[in-house]
């Protein structure tokens, strides 16, 4: 988990870099975070041999869909940064509604996949997995809270 915090710092430092270099750096940081996250999950879960293969197959599927949902969050952060100096009430409203839509999409995906995970591993392990996912997401949220200023409209 300590490695994840270091990677999160790197991930959000990418917001200070410009254009294509920013996108390339962001993707690199996301790849590193993905690898470290998988390692942390593996250390926490203690799977039997029978549970391991189906879990990791479903995990990879879930992470792929979560990646697509996270793209929405990244787009919102970039949109906020691009409009920060001239942020209107209308744009602030659009960004906040987008933020709530992102949160709903994550919750919908978690509900959908929690059911799927319970079919291949015991409910306690499925809950533990999502608890670990939520802890990692909370660390990301905390880092974002430190890096992203509050909205000020013009």
C-alpha positions, 0 to 999 in steps of 0.5 A, a space after each residue: 500500500 505504501 508503494 501505491 501512495 508513491 505511485 499516486 503522487 506520481 500519477 497526479 504530478 502528471 497534471 502539471 505536464 502539458 499536452 501529449 507529454 501529459 497524456 503519455 505520462 498519465 498513461 504510464 502512471 496508470 500502467 504502473 498503478 495498475 501493476 502495483 494495485 494487482 500486486 497489492 490485491 494478490 497479497 491481500 486475497 490469499 486464494 486457493 488454487 481453484 479460486 485463483 484462475 477464475 478470480 484473475 480472469 474476472 479481475 482483468 475484465 473488471 479492471 478493463 471496464 473500470 479503466 473506461 469509467 475512470 477515463 470519464 473522471 480524467 476527462 472531468 479533471 482535464 476539463 476543470 483544469 482547462 476552464 479553471 481561470 474562466 469557470 462560469 456557474 454553468 461550467 461548474 454545474 456541468 462539471 459537478 453533474 459529470 462528477 456525480 455521473 462518474 460516481 454512479 457509473 462506478 457504483 453500478 459497475 461495483 454492484 454488477 461485478 460484486 455479483 459476478 465475483 460472488 459466483 466464483 469466490 466466497 462472499 467474504 472474499 468478494 467483499 474483501 476484494 471490494 473493500 481493498 478496491 475501495 481503500 485504494 480508491 480512497 487513497 486516490 480520492 485523498 490525493 485528488 483532494 490535495 491536488 485539485 483546488 475548489 471551484 471558484 466561478 467568475 
